Amino acid sequence: MDLSFRAVTDVRRRCPVPSTQLCATSQKSRFIKGSNQRNEGLNWIRNYTHWPGQKGVVYFADDDNTYDPRVFEEVSVQSTCTIPNAFKMRKTKRGSTWPVGLVGGRVREGCVTDERDPTKIISFDATFRPKRKFPLDMAGFAVNLELIHRYRQAAFDYVHKNEQEGWLLSQLGFNNAYELEPKANGCSEVR
């Protein structure tokens, strides 16, 4: 067993969030890395989850980020399943976002909400091209399982470098990142 595969397996074993470990190689001829792996995950989700019926939220964990368990706690509600932590229904209606720490040399990057209305995103604090329609880091958003099934052709590509998040979200029916639901206490906390 490859040492990096074993390390990921050990992390997954300690993590309370249900997960499946897949493997896909990156094409050396491709400019963008990671699309094969993420698309393998999308294919697995479409083949092994059942919609309608099964509820859930899809997170695209990134290898250069760490995750505060409160992200998963905040979007979870009690499951009717008898197996602890299995197939929890998530509170994300369509898609959600939260600030990510230590991105692009900054302490935080992500959504900013109205102080009077923490459910409304008013801007994004981003280093890389902050005016793009989806100024998000891969670690800072999640989508409802329903969208992955409803938009069966949605996938990551090999052309839109540094815009994979927006490329996928636009295929899932979002016009821009302002349509996402702000999490992490109105996007005030790094998760």
Helices and strands as residue ranges (DSSP letters): H 3-14, H 35-48, E 57-59, H 70-74, E 95-97, E 100-103, E 106-113, E 121-125, G 138-140, E 141-144, H 145-150, H 164-171, G 177-179, E 181-182, H 184-187
